[in-house]
Amino acid sequence: MVDSQLVLYGQTIAYTCYAIVIILVMGWFGIKITKSGKSSKASHALFYTFVGLLVVLGVSLHIVTYNTIPWAPMDINRADIKPDKVFDITVANHQFILPSEKLVINVGEKALFDVTSKDLTYGFGVFRSDNSMIFQMQVVPGHRNDILWQFEKPGVYTIRSTEYSGPKGAQMILKDVIEVTANE
Amino acid sequence: MSFKDTFMNGEQGLFKPGSLTPMQKLILRFVVVGLIFYGFAVIEGMIMRIYQIEPIAAIPDFQYFAILTAHPLVGIFGSTYSIVFGAFLFLVPFLMKKPLWSYKLGNWTFLLITIGTLTFWLAGFISHYAPLYTLYWPLPADFSQFSPLGGTFFIVGIAIVMLGAVFFVINIFKTIAYTPEGMEKQPAGALLADAIGYSGLRNLFRKKEKQKEHLVSLPVAAIARGTVDVALNAGIILFTGVLILVYLVGHLIGFDLKETAIDALLYKNWFWWGLDLIADGLVLIFVAGTWYLLAMMITGKKLFMQNIARAALLVELIVSWTVWSHHLLSDQAQPAILKIVSGELVTAFELITQGLAFYIVLATLWMARPLKMTNELKFLLGGLLGFALAVPAGIMQADIGLNRILHNTQWIIGPHVHVAILVGLTMTLYSAIYILFPIVTNGAKLYSQKLANFHFWAHLIGGIGMGAFMGMAGLEGMLRRTIYLNGEFNLYMILAGICGGLLLLAFLAFFYNIVMSIGLKGVIGIFTPSKLNVKDLVPVEES
């Protein structure tokens, strides 16, 4: 499975290029409309082409991501996928209660994190040592909150609540409790 | 004139508060109070920017989160609602060429929004009630972290603001539909049908020769359609507030009600449905309508593709009712069909509707060139750029795959929310303020163009820069709504803090410029009663 870091790199490059282009276009437009010259009509054909482009962009973004980001279809179809490991985790009183001290997973295994809240709405996020996020989900009381994930790189990972649950929520961090080991 | 004279009497002594009609004073009160609340939000924002670099010892974490709770609410209700409602209570009668239906009700809207905002702000400041504006159930009723008394006052404050919003809604629709004394009978039903888009929709199914002409102008149609979302949102927030109040008051009188009686996911859907009537509804519709009006006023010409623009406003209204699920893409219990249809596909429509508005405004300006780069034009271009940056950032996170790694990060609140609000919305409002300033002040002159230029560049660079650095931190995993104690993202947070400082300087320059333009006596004069007729929008001899 593609690592989430790679997807973020792609997004950073795409959005940065777009932002630079639109800022330059608006700057050029501002200069152009204030320069002396004759007013001219705007093209209707160009307008409809622009509308068509927006429609294509809006729809194709989701088609492209669904077919290139592997966790998207895996998430939608997770009920039909048999996990290699299941971790039942409980959250109550701003504490994560894990089934064991460390959650050990092999690279490439499909791990299901099934998280239950006993009181408030929390978040469940897994982070790398450099604080970058691998994935997250919401943890809503009274409902099943499960996510299937396939780790691509060995290492130790941190669990942290990604949803505000009052001032105490900021301390909901379990450092290095997930150990992903390389296949022998 | 000496500095002291200008400070007391305004630039060249041109502003005469005694010459203002009650309606002019009303809009100016809305704007002054809206700008003061904007100042609150900017200072709170700066406190939080500093806190993200290094937690401030004098501010404990529970107070930080109380500030984080109050900040968006003061910004949206105290500032934006005040400025927008004030402007529209003036513009609708101005464009419909008849008096406001009820000046008294307009005054009540002003008072209720001001008092309500102060009430919830003070309740948060004193009691540190801080469930954040998301209020995810059952957090607002968690009495182990929050005071029920503080919560009660907080919710009452929000309810007072919503009551002011309901009065605004009544006044807007009544003004569109009613027949003033001495005027020929106006077709109330047809006017309302045209304003909300029903007659335009029916025209689609009529033969060309049988199509009916529009009875209200495009900006009034935009205001009316956005006002539909104001009404729905007020209903949702009032209902939610009453629900929370039941739990708060119940606890105060010794009854602890069962929190599980409310389904947390259903509540979350309900809440976001209501909140998106603001974020993805009235804000986008009002902004598009304001862009259209500004483009027509700046160029003095008709709007390019006017009928398409009108239809797009109706589409935007319908989209705003069906778009909420993009906030629940990370909720695993949310049905997949809602995530895909509402969360992804309908949300993508916003790219189209906002893109249409963007193009139509640019084309209108293009056809009227050469134009003078006035303050209103440059701020309008800034507002357009803000949404051109923020909407695609939002569309990206409204994707099942990308949301998994973006939800609740600084990406959401930086390049999307803050760029949309600070650059897109606020610069559009500044454009409206600059263009309406001579109309509502009976010809007062701006004190300093240099300060206005500084205001523009500092706000634009500060707003885009802050959003960009927050976004970079978000892409590297920095969460929103939490505290980092060890300087994990300090490089980005210091840069975002510098940009936040620019925003603060921009606001101070603008505020100083306005005070020096109308003078201290003028500011006080705005809040004294007018002796002129409440039915007149501008003084009769000048109209």
Interface residues (C-beta under 8 A of the other chain):
Chain A: S4 V7 L8 Q11 T12 Y15 Y18 A19 I22 I23 M26 F29 G30 K32 I33 T34 K35 S36 G37 S39 S40 K41 A42 H44 F47 F50 V51 L54 V55 L57 G58 V59 L61 H62 T65 Y66 T68 I69 W71 A72 D75 I76 D119 L120 T121 G123 G125 F127 R128 D130 N131 S132 M133 I134 F135 Q136 M137 Q138 V140 P141 G142 H143 R144 N145 D146 I147 R160 T162 E163 Y164 S165 G166 P167 K168 G169 A170
Chain B: D61 F62 Y64 F65 A130 P131 L132 T134 Y136 W137 P138 L139 D142 Q145 F146 T260 D263 A264 L265 K268 F304 M305 I308 L328 S330 D331 Q332 A333 A336 I340 E344 L345 A348 F349 L351 I352 G355 L356 Y359 L362 A363 T364 L365 W366 M367 A368 R369 P370 L371 K372 M373 K378 L381 L384 L385 A388 L389 P392 A393 I395 M396 D399 I400 G401 L402 R404 I405 H407 N408 T409 P415 I464 A468 G471 M472 L475 E476 G477 M478 L479 R481 T482 I483 E488 F489
